[in-house]
Amino acid sequence: MTVQQPAGRLKGKTALVTGSTRGLGRTMAEWLAREGANVVISGRYEADVQESVTAVQELGAESYGFPADLSRVSEIHKLAEDTFKHVDQLDILVNNAGMSIVEDAWIVTDDNWDYQMNVNLRAPWILSQYAARHMMEKGIRGRIVNISTIGVHRTHGDRAVYNIGKAGVEMMTVAMGYELAPHGININCVAPGAMADRPGQPEDHDAWSETAKHIPIGRIGNADDIASAVTYFCLPETEFITGQTLLVTGGHESALRGGR
């Protein structure tokens, strides 16, 4: 996929993108930077954060980075606090960080439940609270973009907790979208389908080819597909859209419902 040069439509804006040291999140950060936004990078490991900060700076954007383990509630709060210590204005929050533990629903432990729910749902909730309060106090017509999954609409096997958490993210998008709209703050959600650029996934091209047979558009998705949708929700032209979830799946969920 050819990425077009940006028009700088986000010049002067600052975005925090969680889980932005690799995969989908890194690509989102780069797309926002190419559109002129300054970007706050966050990931679990300091070295990865600094490498991503350097890459974004090379695109001409200002960038800061803060390591955080979003499975720990104290570190979710610290990420928000560190961000607002270093930026005067946050215009965009992208709640991208997520993870799943593959296991049968009937053997999920309390610890594994808490770990996944903290990363997938509680972190977006807490960070969105911080962002919303900041935006309201500053009079910023801000944007919050959440990341969900096709698994909310057609469940994955062995990932019940992940799908439950992401379903909560979609409901949070609706509820916060309703409450924040009078304050000029838009919150929307992107739900990816089968992706070739997922962190931690092996590059199994045979598996991708097999999956692609079930996707009406005829291919697996990639990071640019998701980053373009995230960027879309951050642009001035989309200020009349809020509380929505956009499925970026190549029509996969339609096929799973009994299409071709």
Secondary structure, DSSP 4 states (H G I P E B T S, - for coil): -PPPPP--TTTT-EEEETT-SSHHHHHHHHHHHHTT-EEEEEES-HHHHHHHHHHHHTTT--EEEEE--TTSHHHHHHHHHHHHHH-S---EEEE---------GGG--HHHHHHHHIIIIIHHHHHHHHHHHHHHHHT---EEEEE--GGGTSPPTT-HHHHHHHHHHHHHHHHHHHHHGGGT-EEEEEEE-SBS--TT----HHHHHHHHTTSTTSS-B-HHHHHHHHHHHHSGGGTT--S-EEEESTTHHHHHTT--
